[in-house]
């Protein structure tokens, strides 16, 4: 599984001019599922997202000359009572090595991808709470809006060694 993780001040997903999900401070996830992914990848990605220290500890001095408010890289999304907005995005597995048209053969197909994605969301919701994990609409054309905080953006693949 591949993910783009963005620390956000706020984020939302709109489908057919209707906001279907929105969060305040937390993480915006764009999640791609490949044909090689399985439940082990789901668990690995969920654990990484939940434990990743992308937020500052505002109870400590930054210890740096930057404009951080608090010590950076100390808190997880759970530690700050943040929220997660996750969007399934098969285009993360688009291959553009040949020609001008993307090849999506590495992206997992519909029902299998949806099952793995729903399993991923369930792990996040079990840890953070149902009300703190939102998602888009699987398979829909979505407008995604966000205010990136930092900016902080991390790209990770569960298959990376």
C-alpha positions as CSV (number, residue, x, y, z in Angstrom):
1,X,0.0,0.0,0.0
2,X,1.2,3.5,-0.8
3,X,0.2,6.6,1.1
4,X,0.6,10.3,0.9
5,X,0.3,11.7,4.5
6,X,-0.2,15.4,5.0
7,X,-0.4,17.2,8.3
8,X,-3.4,19.5,8.0
9,X,-5.1,22.3,9.8
10,X,-8.3,21.3,8.0
11,X,-9.4,19.1,5.1
12,X,-12.6,18.1,3.4
13,X,-14.0,15.9,0.6
14,X,-16.8,17.1,-1.6
15,X,-18.8,14.8,-4.0
16,X,-21.4,16.3,-6.4
17,X,-21.1,19.7,-4.7
18,X,-21.9,18.2,-1.2
19,X,-19.3,18.0,1.6
20,X,-19.2,14.3,2.6
21,X,-16.4,14.5,5.1
22,X,-14.4,17.2,6.9
23,X,-11.8,17.4,9.7
24,X,-9.9,20.0,11.6
25,X,-6.3,19.4,12.8
26,X,-4.9,16.0,11.9
27,X,-3.8,14.0,8.9
28,X,-5.1,13.8,5.4
29,X,-4.3,10.5,3.8
30,X,-4.3,9.5,0.1
31,X,-4.2,5.7,0.1
32,X,-3.3,3.5,-2.9
33,X,-3.8,-0.2,-2.9
34,X,-1.7,-2.4,-5.3
35,X,-2.4,-5.9,-6.7
36,X,0.3,-7.2,-4.3
37,X,-1.3,-5.8,-1.1
38,X,-2.9,-7.9,1.6
39,X,-4.1,-7.7,5.2
40,X,-0.5,-7.6,6.4
41,X,0.0,-4.4,4.4
42,X,-3.2,-3.0,5.8
43,X,-2.0,-3.6,9.4
44,X,1.5,-2.3,8.7
45,X,0.1,1.0,7.1
46,X,-2.5,1.5,9.9
47,X,0.2,1.0,12.6
48,X,2.6,3.4,10.8
49,X,-0.1,6.2,10.4
50,X,-1.2,5.9,14.0
51,X,2.3,5.9,15.5
52,X,3.9,8.5,13.2
53,X,5.2,11.5,15.2
54,X,4.3,14.5,12.9
55,X,3.1,16.9,15.5
56,X,4.9,19.2,18.0
57,X,4.8,18.9,21.8
58,X,3.6,22.4,22.7
59,X,4.7,21.8,26.4
60,X,8.4,21.9,25.4
61,X,10.6,24.5,23.8
62,X,11.4,23.9,20.1
63,X,15.1,23.8,20.7
64,X,15.7,25.2,17.2
65,X,15.8,28.5,15.5
66,X,12.8,27.8,13.4
67,X,9.3,29.1,14.0
68,X,8.0,25.9,15.6
69,X,5.6,26.4,18.5
70,X,6.8,23.6,20.7
71,X,9.3,20.7,20.2
72,X,8.7,19.2,16.7
73,X,8.2,15.5,15.8
74,X,7.1,14.5,19.3
75,X,3.4,13.6,19.0
76,X,1.2,11.3,17.0
77,X,-2.3,12.1,15.7
78,X,-3.8,10.2,18.7
79,X,-1.6,12.1,21.1
80,X,-3.0,15.5,20.0
81,X,-6.6,14.1,19.7
82,X,-6.4,14.9,16.0
83,X,-8.6,13.6,13.2
84,X,-7.9,11.6,10.0
85,X,-9.5,12.1,6.6
86,X,-8.6,9.2,4.4
87,X,-9.3,9.0,0.6
88,X,-8.8,5.9,-1.5
89,X,-6.7,6.9,-4.6
90,X,-5.8,4.2,-7.1
91,X,-3.9,6.7,-9.2
92,X,-1.0,6.5,-6.7
93,X,-0.1,3.3,-8.6
94,X,-0.2,5.0,-12.0
95,X,2.9,4.2,-14.1
96,X,4.0,7.0,-16.5
97,X,7.3,5.5,-17.7
98,X,6.1,4.9,-21.2
99,X,4.1,7.3,-23.3
100,X,1.8,10.0,-22.1
101,X,-1.1,7.9,-20.8
102,X,-0.9,6.5,-17.3
103,X,-1.0,2.7,-16.8
104,X,-2.9,1.6,-13.8
105,X,-2.2,-2.2,-14.0
106,X,-0.6,-2.2,-10.6
107,X,-3.6,-0.7,-8.9
108,X,-5.9,-3.3,-7.2
109,X,-9.4,-3.7,-8.7
110,X,-12.7,-2.5,-7.2
111,X,-14.1,-4.9,-4.7
112,X,-10.8,-6.3,-3.5
113,X,-9.4,-2.8,-3.1
114,X,-12.5,-1.7,-1.3
115,X,-12.3,-4.6,1.2
116,X,-8.7,-3.8,2.0
117,X,-9.4,-0.1,2.3
118,X,-12.4,-0.7,4.6
119,X,-10.2,-2.9,6.8
120,X,-7.6,-0.1,7.0
121,X,-10.3,2.4,8.1
122,X,-11.6,0.0,10.7
123,X,-8.2,-0.4,12.3
124,X,-7.8,3.4,12.4
125,X,-11.4,3.8,13.9
126,X,-10.8,1.1,16.5
127,X,-7.7,3.0,17.7
128,X,-8.8,6.7,17.4
129,X,-12.6,6.4,17.6
130,X,-15.3,6.2,15.0
131,X,-15.9,10.0,15.0
132,X,-12.3,10.9,14.5
133,X,-11.7,9.0,11.3
134,X,-13.5,10.2,8.2
135,X,-13.2,9.1,4.6
136,X,-14.3,10.1,1.1
137,X,-16.6,8.1,-1.1
138,X,-14.9,5.0,-2.6
139,X,-14.8,5.1,-6.4
140,X,-16.4,8.5,-6.7
141,X,-15.0,11.6,-8.4
142,X,-14.1,13.8,-5.4
143,X,-12.9,17.3,-4.7
144,X,-10.3,17.3,-1.9
145,X,-9.5,20.5,-0.2
146,X,-6.9,21.0,2.6
147,X,-4.8,23.4,4.4
148,X,-1.4,21.7,4.7
149,X,0.2,22.5,8.1
150,X,4.0,23.2,7.8
151,X,3.8,22.1,5.0
152,X,4.4,18.5,6.2
153,X,4.0,15.8,3.5
154,X,5.3,12.2,3.7
155,X,5.0,9.5,1.0
156,X,5.4,5.9,2.1
157,X,4.9,2.4,0.7
158,X,4.5,-0.6,2.9
159,X,6.8,-2.5,0.4
160,X,9.7,-0.1,1.0
161,X,12.6,-1.7,2.8
